[in-house]
Amino acid sequence: MTSEKTNRTLSGRVTSDKANKTVTVLVERRIKHHLYGKFVTRSKKYHAHDDNNQFSIGDIVLIEECRPISKTKSWKVIKLLKDEV
């Protein structure tokens, strides 16, 4: 029986590319408030591994969870979804 582990993927906007081989990705999600029923935007920033330094600020990218690369990096950039305008 061969079962492959599926890693979590998220999409978000690159907010910083200053570090070498690292981009900061802002992931926003909309949740419904449990009491008031209003939709609220929650956001979180992830450090993702960018091996070739090819992504820049404003790009929409797909990131995938991976083994820890450093203290703060446990994600890697898979592909570019939308280029900066």
C-alpha positions as CSV (number, residue, x, y, z in Angstrom):
1,M,0.0,0.0,0.0
2,T,1.6,3.3,-1.1
3,S,0.1,6.4,0.4
4,E,1.7,9.7,-0.2
5,K,1.4,12.5,2.3
6,T,-0.3,15.5,1.0
7,N,1.2,18.7,2.3
8,R,-0.8,21.8,3.1
9,T,-0.8,24.6,0.5
10,L,-1.8,28.2,0.9
11,S,-1.8,31.2,-1.5
12,G,-0.9,34.7,-0.6
13,R,0.9,37.9,-1.6
14,V,4.6,38.5,-1.3
15,T,5.2,41.4,1.1
16,S,9.0,41.3,1.4
17,D,11.9,39.8,-0.6
18,K,14.8,41.4,1.3
19,A,16.2,38.3,2.8
20,N,18.4,35.9,0.7
21,K,16.4,32.9,-0.6
22,T,13.4,33.9,1.6
23,V,10.1,35.7,0.9
24,T,7.5,36.8,3.3
25,V,4.0,35.8,2.2
26,L,0.8,37.4,3.6
27,V,-2.1,34.9,3.6
28,E,-5.5,36.3,4.2
29,R,-8.6,34.3,5.0
30,R,-12.2,35.3,5.6
31,I,-14.1,33.7,8.5
32,K,-17.6,34.2,9.8
33,H,-17.8,35.6,13.4
34,H,-19.3,33.0,15.6
35,L,-21.6,35.4,17.5
36,Y,-22.4,38.3,15.1
37,G,-22.3,36.4,11.8
38,K,-20.2,39.1,10.2
39,F,-17.3,38.1,7.9
40,V,-13.9,39.1,9.4
41,T,-10.6,39.0,7.5
42,R,-7.7,37.3,9.4
43,S,-4.2,37.4,8.1
44,K,-0.9,35.8,8.9
45,K,2.6,36.1,7.5
46,Y,4.7,33.1,6.6
47,H,8.4,32.9,5.7
48,A,8.8,30.8,2.6
49,H,11.9,29.4,0.8
50,D,12.6,30.9,-2.6
51,D,15.7,29.1,-3.9
52,N,16.4,31.3,-6.9
53,N,15.2,34.7,-5.6
54,Q,12.8,34.9,-8.4
55,F,9.7,36.3,-6.7
56,S,9.2,40.0,-5.9
57,I,6.9,42.2,-3.9
58,G,3.3,42.0,-5.0
59,D,3.4,38.6,-6.6
60,I,0.6,36.1,-5.7
61,V,2.3,32.8,-5.0
62,L,1.4,29.3,-3.9
63,I,3.3,28.0,-0.9
64,E,3.6,24.4,0.5
65,E,4.4,23.2,3.9
66,C,7.8,21.3,4.1
67,R,10.4,20.3,6.7
68,P,11.9,23.1,8.8
69,I,14.6,24.9,6.8
70,S,15.5,27.4,9.5
71,K,14.0,28.7,12.7
72,T,11.2,30.5,11.0
73,K,11.0,28.8,7.6
74,S,8.8,25.7,7.2
75,W,7.2,26.6,3.9
76,K,8.5,26.7,0.3
77,V,7.2,28.6,-2.7
78,I,5.8,26.2,-5.3
79,K,4.7,28.4,-8.2
80,L,3.7,31.9,-9.3
81,L,-0.1,32.3,-9.6
82,K,-0.3,36.0,-10.6
83,D,2.5,38.4,-11.5
84,E,3.0,41.9,-10.1
85,V,1.1,44.4,-12.3
